[in-house]
Amino acid sequence: MKDEDISSFKLEYIAYRYNFFYEGHRAIVDCLAGIHILSQTLHVSKELVLKSLLDNSLQLRFLLWAVNSPYDCKELLKERGYRWMTRADNDIKAWCIESPEDEVSAEIKYLRSDIYKKPFDIPIEIFDSCNRFSIKKDAAKNLKYEDKILWAKTLCKEH
């Protein structure tokens, strides 16, 4: 959304950016604000908001974990958009970033050159629109993306 000059994901802020002023947290009014936003054109790309939403929902997203990153790299990771997350189902506590497929290679190169300073096995998860917000992350569901995981893992080990 930063490409579109929108700095927050809060409904009230986005509605304000599209000239829809309201008192939030009432279900019907929140729905009306959402419909208003979806019917608008993005400020920078001039693409319809709903079309952009649908296009993005079809993209695979990669979650890259900067496990055991040096403590002194914390600010670098935060500036780049990483956030601290814990995942109880796989015992990971680390900085992570979500990237579209076309940015994964650059992100792995960044981690290898600026954070770890060497090839490093980076834990990677893949999400699609069907499993992105699932409560239970089932690895078996992602077997259809096994080739994508292998591709990303190969990038981690390249010299």
N, CA, C and O of each residue as an XYZ file, in Angstrom:
636
protein
N       0.808     -1.198      0.000
C       0.000      0.000      0.000
C       0.854      1.265      0.000
O       0.374      2.342     -0.356
N       2.110      1.135      0.396
C       2.964      2.320      0.386
C       3.147      2.844     -1.034
O       3.320      4.045     -1.240
N       3.108      1.931     -2.024
C       3.205      2.352     -3.419
C       2.026      3.240     -3.812
O       2.113      4.023     -4.757
N       0.940      3.109     -3.085
C      -0.264      3.877     -3.370
C      -0.436      5.061     -2.417
O      -1.502      5.675     -2.376
N       0.604      5.382     -1.656
C       0.588      6.517     -0.741
C      -0.480      6.351      0.350
O      -1.146      7.311      0.737
N      -0.624      5.124      0.829
C      -1.525      4.839      1.947
C      -0.665      4.247      3.048
O      -0.093      3.169      2.890
N      -0.578      4.955      4.162
C       0.384      4.573      5.196
C      -0.216      3.764      6.344
O       0.499      3.406      7.280
N      -1.514      3.470      6.289
C      -2.145      2.708      7.355
C      -3.190      1.782      6.755
O      -3.787      2.086      5.722
N      -3.403      0.654      7.410
C      -4.415     -0.291      6.960
C      -5.725     -0.130      7.724
O      -6.644     -0.929      7.543
N      -5.823      0.872      8.558
C      -7.039      1.078      9.343
C      -8.160      1.599      8.442
O      -7.962      2.504      7.632
N      -9.326      1.007      8.606
C     -10.479      1.355      7.777
C     -10.784      2.848      7.829
O     -10.995      3.475      6.791
N     -10.810      3.417      9.027
C     -11.137      4.842      9.152
C     -10.151      5.723      8.390
O     -10.554      6.713      7.780
N      -8.857      5.372      8.417
C      -7.857      6.164      7.710
C      -8.050      6.060      6.197
O      -8.042      7.068      5.491
N      -8.225      4.824      5.708
C      -8.389      4.633      4.261
C      -9.669      5.321      3.785
O      -9.680      5.960      2.733
N     -10.736      5.188      4.554
C     -11.987      5.861      4.187
C     -11.772      7.374      4.128
O     -12.249      8.039      3.208
N     -11.061      7.907      5.101
C     -10.746      9.342      5.115
C      -9.983      9.733      3.848
O     -10.268     10.769      3.248
N      -9.020      8.914      3.442
C      -8.249      9.208      2.221
C      -9.126      9.236      0.972
O      -8.789      9.881     -0.022
N     -10.261      8.524      1.034
C     -11.196      8.502     -0.090
C     -12.449      9.324      0.200
O     -13.518      9.059     -0.349
N     -12.304     10.327      1.070
C     -13.354     11.309      1.356
C     -14.645     10.692      1.886
O     -15.739     11.151      1.557
N     -14.516      9.665      2.696
C     -15.671      9.067      3.368
C     -15.441      9.257      4.860
O     -14.628      8.561      5.468
N     -16.162     10.202      5.440
C     -15.976     10.546      6.845
C     -17.123      9.946      7.648
O     -18.291     10.097      7.288
N     -16.787      9.277      8.717
C     -17.824      8.626      9.511
C     -17.304      8.322     10.908
O     -16.106      8.402     11.183
N     -18.238      7.974     11.776
C     -17.876      7.504     13.104
C     -17.843      5.982     13.030
O     -18.872      5.340     12.822
N     -16.675      5.420     13.199
C     -16.482      3.997     12.979
C     -17.026      3.103     14.074
O     -17.587      3.562     15.069
N     -16.841      1.818     13.859
C     -17.170      0.764     14.812
C     -18.674      0.518     14.945
O     -19.141      0.035     15.976
N     -19.407      0.844     13.921
C     -20.801      0.442     13.788
C     -20.840     -0.419     12.533
O     -20.420      0.016     11.461
N     -21.341     -1.631     12.666
C     -21.238     -2.619     11.589
C     -21.732     -2.081     10.248
O     -21.031     -2.210      9.245
N     -22.896     -1.492     10.209
C     -23.455     -1.043      8.928
C     -22.613      0.079      8.323
O     -22.391      0.114      7.112
N     -22.152      0.987      9.166
C     -21.351      2.112      8.664
C     -19.979      1.611      8.196
O     -19.466      2.080      7.179
N     -19.385      0.671      8.925
C     -18.118      0.073      8.489
C     -18.295     -0.620      7.137
O     -17.420     -0.523      6.276
N     -19.407     -1.313      6.943
C     -19.679     -1.967      5.652
C     -19.815     -0.938      4.539
O     -19.274     -1.126      3.449
N     -20.523      0.132      4.804
C     -20.678      1.185      3.798
C     -19.331      1.816      3.446
O     -19.067      2.118      2.282
N     -18.490      2.011      4.446
C     -17.152      2.555      4.186
C     -16.363      1.594      3.312
O     -15.693      2.020      2.372
N     -16.437      0.289      3.616
C     -15.739     -0.710      2.805
C     -16.221     -0.719      1.371
O     -15.410     -0.789      0.447
N     -17.521     -0.651      1.168
C     -18.073     -0.618     -0.195
C     -17.616      0.639     -0.916
O     -17.254      0.593     -2.092
N     -17.633      1.756     -0.213
C     -17.168      3.011     -0.822
C     -15.708      2.888     -1.278
O     -15.367      3.282     -2.394
N     -14.864      2.345     -0.421
C     -13.436      2.202     -0.753
C     -13.258      1.273     -1.944
O     -12.502      1.589     -2.863
N     -13.942      0.129     -1.945
C     -13.795     -0.844     -3.038
C     -14.243     -0.278     -4.382
O     -13.807     -0.764     -5.425
N     -15.091      0.723     -4.379
C     -15.572      1.305     -5.631
C     -14.681      2.434     -6.149
O     -14.976      3.024     -7.188
N     -13.611      2.736     -5.447
C     -12.732      3.852     -5.800
C     -11.579      3.410     -6.711
O     -11.392      2.225     -6.985
N     -10.826      4.395     -7.160
C      -9.615      4.184     -7.951
C      -8.418      4.512     -7.069
O      -8.429      5.513     -6.352
N      -7.386      3.674     -7.119
C      -6.176      3.926     -6.335
C      -5.537      5.240     -6.783
O      -5.587      5.590     -7.962
N      -4.942      5.958     -5.846
C      -4.413      7.293     -6.116
C      -3.238      7.295     -7.085
O      -3.172      8.160     -7.959
N      -2.324      6.365     -6.957
C      -1.098      6.390     -7.758
C      -1.261      5.614     -9.062
O      -1.042      6.158    -10.144
N      -1.642      4.352     -8.959
C      -1.716      3.493    -10.153
C      -2.972      3.737    -10.980
O      -3.030      3.338    -12.143
N      -3.971      4.383    -10.402
C      -5.254      4.653    -11.045
C      -6.026      3.372    -11.368
O      -6.940      3.375    -12.193
N      -5.647      2.289    -10.708
C      -6.328      1.015    -10.874
C      -7.519      0.972     -9.911
O      -7.478      1.588     -8.846
N      -8.570      0.250    -10.281
C      -9.708      0.104     -9.381
C      -9.278     -0.664     -8.131
O      -8.546     -1.649     -8.232
N      -9.722     -0.224     -6.966
C      -9.354     -0.850     -5.700
C      -9.771     -2.321     -5.700
O      -8.986     -3.185     -5.309
N     -10.986     -2.609     -6.130
C     -11.462     -3.992     -6.133
C     -10.626     -4.868     -7.063
O     -10.325     -6.010     -6.716
N     -10.247     -4.362     -8.231
C      -9.400     -5.134     -9.151
C      -8.044     -5.420     -8.516
O      -7.532     -6.535     -8.615
N      -7.465     -4.422     -7.867
C      -6.183     -4.615     -7.193
C      -6.304     -5.657     -6.084
O      -5.426     -6.504     -5.925
N      -7.381     -5.592     -5.327
C      -7.618     -6.560     -4.255
C      -7.713     -7.977     -4.822
O      -7.102     -8.900     -4.282
N      -8.464     -8.156     -5.894
C      -8.612     -9.474     -6.511
C      -7.286     -9.972     -7.087
O      -6.941    -11.142     -6.920
N      -6.546     -9.099     -7.759
C      -5.238     -9.487     -8.311
C      -4.296     -9.926     -7.202
O      -3.608    -10.937     -7.340
N      -4.256     -9.185     -6.113
C      -3.381     -9.533     -4.987
C      -3.793    -10.840     -4.333
O      -2.943    -11.584     -3.843
N      -5.087    -11.125     -4.319
C      -5.545    -12.367     -3.687
C      -5.099    -13.598     -4.459
O      -5.056    -14.693     -3.898
N      -4.768    -13.440     -5.726
C      -4.329    -14.570     -6.544
C      -2.828    -14.819     -6.463
O      -2.348    -15.838     -6.958
N      -2.088    -13.918     -5.856
C      -0.634    -14.055     -5.757
C      -0.243    -14.932     -4.566
O      -0.854    -14.879     -3.499
N       0.782    -15.727     -4.785
C       1.387    -16.456     -3.671
C       2.177    -15.465     -2.835
O       2.774    -14.532     -3.371
N       2.182    -15.664     -1.528
C       2.968    -14.841     -0.627
C       3.933    -15.743      0.118
O       3.575    -16.850      0.521
N       5.142    -15.274      0.300
C       6.193    -16.020      0.992
C       6.485    -15.324      2.311
O       6.661    -14.106      2.350
N       6.535    -16.089      3.381
C       6.907    -15.560      4.695
C       8.314    -16.032      4.978
O       8.550    -17.226      5.164
N       9.258    -15.094      5.013
C      10.665    -15.407      5.262
C      11.001    -15.042      6.696
O      10.730    -13.931      7.149
N      11.596    -15.995      7.403
C      11.945    -15.817      8.813
C      13.443    -15.565      8.951
O      14.252    -16.368      8.487
N      13.815    -14.465      9.580
C      15.224    -14.155      9.852
C      15.593    -14.739     11.218
O      15.846    -14.007     12.174
N      15.617    -16.064     11.287
C      15.884    -16.785     12.528
C      17.348    -16.594     12.930
O      18.245    -16.641     12.089
N      17.571    -16.381     14.211
C      18.925    -16.203     14.756
C      19.699    -15.068     14.093
O      20.920    -15.133     13.953
N      18.982    -14.041     13.692
C      19.676    -12.883     13.117
C      20.420    -12.164     14.238
O      19.970    -12.163     15.384
N      21.550    -11.555     13.912
C      22.316    -10.840     14.937
C      21.484     -9.716     15.567
O      20.740     -9.019     14.876
N      21.618     -9.555     16.865
C      20.836     -8.555     17.583
C      21.078     -7.145     17.034
O      20.154     -6.334     16.974
N      22.305     -6.860     16.638
C      22.609     -5.515     16.160
C      22.005     -5.223     14.785
O      22.135     -4.106     14.286
N      21.354     -6.197     14.171
C      20.684     -5.996     12.878
C      19.192     -5.706     13.051
O      18.468     -5.534     12.071
N      18.746     -5.655     14.298
C      17.325     -5.465     14.591
C      16.756     -4.228     13.895
O      15.693     -4.300     13.278
N      17.445     -3.110     13.988
C      16.938     -1.869     13.398
C      16.924     -1.943     11.870
O      16.010     -1.418     11.235
N      17.924     -2.587     11.281
C      17.941     -2.772      9.824
C      16.714     -3.560      9.369
O      16.065     -3.208      8.384
N      16.412     -4.618     10.095
C      15.260     -5.446      9.744
C      13.958     -4.665      9.898
O      13.081     -4.743      9.038
N      13.831     -3.918     10.984
C      12.619     -3.131     11.200
C      12.439     -2.086     10.098
O      11.332     -1.891      9.596
N      13.522     -1.420      9.730
C      13.448     -0.402      8.677
C      13.026     -1.001      7.339
O      12.380     -0.334      6.532
N      13.388     -2.242      7.110
C      13.059     -2.901      5.844
C      11.633     -3.462      5.849
O      11.148     -3.917      4.813
N      10.965     -3.436      6.989
C       9.589     -3.895      7.052
C       9.388     -5.219      7.762
O       8.280     -5.755      7.771
N      10.451     -5.757      8.360
C      10.320     -6.996      9.124
C       9.580     -6.699     10.417
O       9.652     -5.589     10.943
N       8.873     -7.692     10.921
C       8.204     -7.556     12.210
C       8.493     -8.801     13.045
O       8.730     -9.882     12.507
N       8.469     -8.634     14.350
C       8.753     -9.735     15.260
C       7.499    -10.589     15.389
O       6.412    -10.080     15.663
N       7.662    -11.889     15.189
C       6.527    -12.802     15.298
C       6.948    -14.074     16.011
O       8.113    -14.471     15.996
N       5.977    -14.688     16.625
C       6.185    -16.013     17.199
C       5.171    -16.942     16.557
O       4.041    -16.548     16.270
N       5.579    -18.149     16.340
C       4.694    -19.148     15.751
C       4.783    -20.379     16.627
O       5.768    -21.115     16.568
N       3.768    -20.609     17.437
C       3.777    -21.711     18.401
C       3.814    -23.077     17.736
O       4.402    -24.014     18.276
N       3.182    -23.199     16.552
C       3.107    -24.511     15.918
C       4.436    -24.999     15.352
O       4.585    -26.192     15.086
N       5.402    -24.108     15.163
C       6.720    -24.565     14.699
C       7.867    -23.976     15.530
O       9.018    -23.992     15.095
N       7.560    -23.467     16.699
C       8.550    -22.970     17.657
C       9.486    -21.911     17.087
O      10.651    -21.848     17.480
N       9.006    -21.089     16.181
C       9.835    -20.017     15.633
C       9.486    -18.714     16.346
O       8.317    -18.361     16.501
N      10.539    -18.008     16.776
C      10.429    -16.656     17.318
C      11.493    -15.854     16.608
O      12.683    -16.027     16.868
N      11.077    -14.977     15.712
C      12.076    -14.270     14.908
C      11.438    -13.110     14.149
O      10.220    -12.933     14.140
N      12.301    -12.335     13.520
C      11.861    -11.298     12.608
C      11.418    -11.979     11.324
O      12.030    -12.955     10.889
N      10.350    -11.463     10.716
C       9.899    -12.054      9.460
C       9.323    -10.970      8.559
O       8.969     -9.877      9.002
N       9.244    -11.313      7.290
C       8.658    -10.403      6.308
C       7.857    -11.223      5.325
O       8.223    -12.350      4.992
N       6.777    -10.658      4.868
C       5.944    -11.297      3.862
C       6.263    -10.655      2.517
O       6.244     -9.431      2.384
N       6.557    -11.494      1.517
C       6.952    -10.988      0.204
C       6.183    -11.683     -0.901
O       5.878    -12.871     -0.795
N       5.866    -10.953     -1.961
C       5.323    -11.626     -3.139
C       6.435    -12.417     -3.828
O       7.616    -12.177     -3.580
N       6.065    -13.338     -4.673
C       7.029    -14.234     -5.301
C       8.135    -13.477     -6.050
O       9.294    -13.891     -6.018
N       7.791    -12.389     -6.712
C       8.789    -11.672     -7.505
C       9.800    -10.895     -6.673
O      10.759    -10.358     -7.226
N       9.610    -10.820     -5.349
C      10.561    -10.124     -4.475
C      11.350    -11.066     -3.568
O      12.223    -10.617     -2.826
N      11.054    -12.361     -3.620
C      11.695    -13.333     -2.729
C      13.197    -13.396     -2.970
O      13.980    -13.390     -2.020
N      13.598    -13.454     -4.214
C      15.023    -13.556     -4.535
C      15.803    -12.376     -3.960
O      16.859    -12.565     -3.355
N      15.296    -11.180     -4.145
C      15.977     -9.983     -3.626
C      16.014     -9.994     -2.099
O      16.999     -9.562     -1.501
N      14.956    -10.482     -1.471
C      14.912    -10.505     -0.009
C      15.908    -11.511      0.551
O      16.563    -11.241      1.558
N      16.027    -12.660     -0.087
C      17.003    -13.659      0.355
C      18.418    -13.129      0.158
O      19.275    -13.322      1.021
N      18.674    -12.466     -0.964
C      19.998    -11.870     -1.196
C      20.309    -10.833     -0.123
O      21.442    -10.752      0.351
N      19.311    -10.038      0.264
C      19.504     -9.044      1.318
C      19.878     -9.728      2.635
O      20.832     -9.322      3.298
N      19.135    -10.751      3.008
C      19.428    -11.452      4.264
C      20.828    -12.057      4.236
O      21.562    -11.975      5.221
N      21.195    -12.658      3.117
C      22.513    -13.296      3.020
C      23.640    -12.272      3.065
O      24.664    -12.510      3.705
N      23.464    -11.131      2.391
C      24.570    -10.175      2.288
C      24.617     -9.169      3.442
O      25.703     -8.819      3.903
N      23.475     -8.707      3.910
C      23.462     -7.631      4.910
C      23.215     -8.112      6.340
O      23.619     -7.444      7.291
N      22.563     -9.250      6.500
C      22.225     -9.713      7.848
C      23.123    -10.873      8.269
O      23.829    -10.770      9.272
N      23.108    -11.962      7.528
C      23.880    -13.141      7.922
C      25.314    -13.128      7.381
O      26.204    -13.751      7.960
N      25.530    -12.424      6.280
C      26.849    -12.303      5.648
C      27.379    -13.652      5.126
O      28.588    -13.841      4.992
N      26.459    -14.581      4.836
C      26.820    -15.901      4.307
C      25.535    -16.608      3.873
O      24.439    -16.165      4.217
N      25.663    -17.694      3.126
C      24.473    -18.502      2.826
C      23.867    -18.997      4.140
O      24.589    -19.363      5.068
N      22.566    -19.005      4.204
C      21.890    -19.356      5.448
C      20.565    -20.022      5.116
O      19.856    -19.571      4.216
N      20.224    -21.080      5.824
C      18.969    -21.784      5.610
C      17.842    -20.984      6.265
O      17.693    -21.001      7.487
N      17.064    -20.297      5.464
C      16.018    -19.408      5.949
C      14.684    -20.156      5.943
O      14.255    -20.633      4.892
N      14.022    -20.266      7.096
C      12.693    -20.889      7.097
C      11.728    -20.063      6.240
O      11.645    -18.842      6.375
N      11.009    -20.748      5.368
C      10.100    -20.077      4.444
C       8.755    -20.787      4.462
O       8.686    -22.016      4.440
N       7.696    -20.003      4.501
C       6.338    -20.535      4.388
C       5.684    -19.892      3.173
O       6.028    -18.773      2.791
N       4.742    -20.604      2.570
C       3.999    -20.069      1.426
C       2.524    -20.032      1.778
O       1.982    -20.956      2.384
N       1.883    -18.927      1.377
C       0.455    -18.766      1.594
C      -0.222    -18.436      0.279
O       0.351    -17.763     -0.579
N      -1.427    -18.907      0.130
C      -2.270    -18.445     -0.958
C      -3.535    -17.861     -0.338
O      -3.658    -17.805      0.886
N      -4.460    -17.433     -1.162
C      -5.650    -16.782     -0.623
C      -6.521    -17.730      0.193
O      -7.343    -17.278      0.991
N      -6.353    -19.042      0.003
C      -7.179    -20.006      0.744
C      -6.648    -20.305      2.136
O      -7.428    -20.600      3.041
N      -5.325    -20.233      2.328
C      -4.785    -20.636      3.634
C      -4.047    -19.521      4.372
O      -3.455    -19.778      5.421
N      -4.065    -18.318      3.866
C      -3.277    -17.246      4.467
C      -3.655    -16.973      5.913
O      -2.771    -16.787      6.750
N      -4.923    -16.944      6.224
C      -5.350    -16.607      7.575
C      -5.897    -17.814      8.329
O      -6.631    -17.658      9.305
N      -5.547    -19.003      7.885
C      -5.986    -20.211      8.587
C      -5.378    -20.242      9.978
O      -4.211    -19.896     10.163
N      -6.162    -20.651     10.942
C      -5.672    -20.748     12.312
C      -4.654    -21.868     12.420
O      -3.597    -21.697     13.027
N      -4.969    -23.015     11.831
C      -4.061    -24.151     11.872
C      -3.291    -24.199     10.558
O      -3.874    -24.419      9.496
N      -2.001    -23.997     10.634
C      -1.148    -24.061      9.455
C      -0.833    -25.516      9.173
O      -0.095    -26.150      9.927
N      -1.377    -26.043      8.112
C      -1.204    -27.450      7.766
C      -0.216    -27.557      6.618
O      -0.516    -27.156      5.493
N       0.950    -28.091      6.896
C       1.998    -28.207      5.876
C       1.541    -29.050      4.701
O       1.978    -28.813      3.575
N       0.681    -30.018      4.927
C       0.225    -30.878      3.839
C      -0.515    -30.083      2.775
O      -0.458    -30.433      1.596
N      -1.207    -29.022      3.168
C      -1.924    -28.194      2.206
C      -0.964    -27.473      1.271
O      -1.330    -27.136      0.145
N       0.245    -27.236      1.721
C       1.209    -26.499      0.912
C       2.067    -27.409      0.040
O       2.996    -26.930     -0.611
N       1.781    -28.701      0.011
C       2.554    -29.605     -0.828
C       2.449    -29.229     -2.302
O       3.363    -29.509     -3.078
N       1.347    -28.600     -2.694
C       1.221    -28.182     -4.089
C       2.231    -27.088     -4.440
O       2.463    -26.812     -5.617
N       2.827    -26.471     -3.433
C       3.839    -25.434     -3.655
C       5.243    -25.923     -3.320
O       6.156    -25.117     -3.145
N       5.418    -27.224     -3.229
C       6.715    -27.785     -2.856
C       7.821    -27.322     -3.804
O       8.945    -27.075     -3.366
N       7.515    -27.202     -5.101
C       8.509    -26.737     -6.067
C       8.924    -25.293     -5.780
O      10.084    -24.938     -5.985
N       8.006    -24.467     -5.313
C       8.327    -23.077     -4.971
C       9.211    -23.016     -3.725
O      10.128    -22.197     -3.653
N       8.938    -23.880     -2.748
C       9.768    -23.939     -1.544
C      11.178    -24.366     -1.918
O      12.148    -23.774     -1.446
N      11.305    -25.386     -2.759
C      12.632    -25.847     -3.187
C      13.375    -24.737     -3.925
O      14.577    -24.563     -3.726
N      12.684    -23.994     -4.762
C      13.291    -22.876     -5.486
C      13.826    -21.837     -4.497
O      14.960    -21.378     -4.637
N      13.021    -21.466     -3.504
C      13.451    -20.460     -2.529
C      14.610    -20.984     -1.676
O      15.538    -20.235     -1.372
N      14.566    -22.251     -1.293
C      15.654    -22.839     -0.504
C      16.952    -22.851     -1.313
O      18.028    -22.646     -0.751
N      16.866    -23.090     -2.628
C      18.040    -23.054     -3.487
C      18.661    -21.659     -3.480
O      19.885    -21.521     -3.479
N      17.828    -20.638     -3.475
C      18.334    -19.253     -3.421
C      19.112    -19.001     -2.135
O      20.078    -18.238     -2.130
N      18.697    -19.635     -1.055
C      19.379    -19.452      0.238
C      20.791    -20.021      0.203
O      21.670    -19.531      0.911
N      21.015    -21.026     -0.593
C      22.306    -21.716     -0.590
C      23.232    -21.269     -1.726
O      24.397    -21.666     -1.757
N      22.736    -20.454     -2.656
C      23.581    -20.003     -3.772
C      24.720    -19.138     -3.257
O      24.596    -18.457     -2.239
N      25.812    -19.179     -3.968
C      26.984    -18.389     -3.574
C      27.059    -17.114     -4.345
O      27.981    -16.324     -4.143
